[in-house]
Amino acid sequence: NRFALHQYVLVICQGSRVLGYCTVGKPGRSTLKKMLPKLQTCNANASIAIDGELFTIYLSNQCPRRKGFGGYLFNVGYSLIRNGFNWQRVIQTYSDDDTK
């Protein structure tokens, strides 16, 4: 089923404390039904696909400020969408970046 909802939760922890999380997934039917016409009005000639959504991003009060945790969660969530929700490819992307 092309429209099945798959949702992933990415969590950043420090010891037993959860510092933040984000939820990422494939868009549901209602999102596609609502958003595609709006996006197509921007460029009627373009072929538009919504590959995924970043549903939630949360940082706890105990999360250190100005350390980039929110940006990191966003980047990993976006990478998961860009890599077709293939976690192994996301890990490979980040390990390749570390070796550069």
C-alpha positions, -999 to 999 in steps of 0.1 A, spaced: 0 0 0 16 32 -12 -3 53 14 5 32 45 17 54 74 52 46 86 64 67 114 99 67 130 110 83 163 145 96 166 156 102 202 187 119 217 195 107 253 222 115 278 224 86 302 188 79 312 176 114 303 158 121 271 171 154 257 148 155 227 131 136 199 116 140 165 90 120 147 93 114 109 72 95 85 55 91 52 26 115 46 -9 102 51 -37 105 26 -52 136 42 -18 154 39 -14 144 3 -50 155 -5 -46 188 13 -11 198 4 -5 186 -32 -30 211 -47 -15 239 -28 20 230 -39 9 226 -75 -4 262 -75 32 273 -70 43 256 -102 16 240 -122 42 225 -147 62 207 -120 58 171 -109 55 173 -72 58 145 -47 57 146 -9 82 120 2 80 124 39 71 147 68 88 159 100 58 156 123 73 167 157 105 180 171 108 183 208 137 194 231 133 190 269 140 217 294 171 197 305 186 198 270 217 220 269 210 252 250 229 263 219 245 229 214 227 222 181 205 193 192 174 207 174 194 211 142 209 177 145 174 161 150 161 180 119 191 169 98 188 133 107 151 133 102 155 150 68 182 125 59 159 96 67 133 111 43 159 118 16 172 82 18 137 67 14 134 57 51 164 34 48 181 36 82 212 18 70 217 44 42 214 72 68 240 56 90 263 51 60 258 88 50 269 100 84 298 76 87 310 87 52 308 123 64 329 114 94 357 100 73 360 131 51 
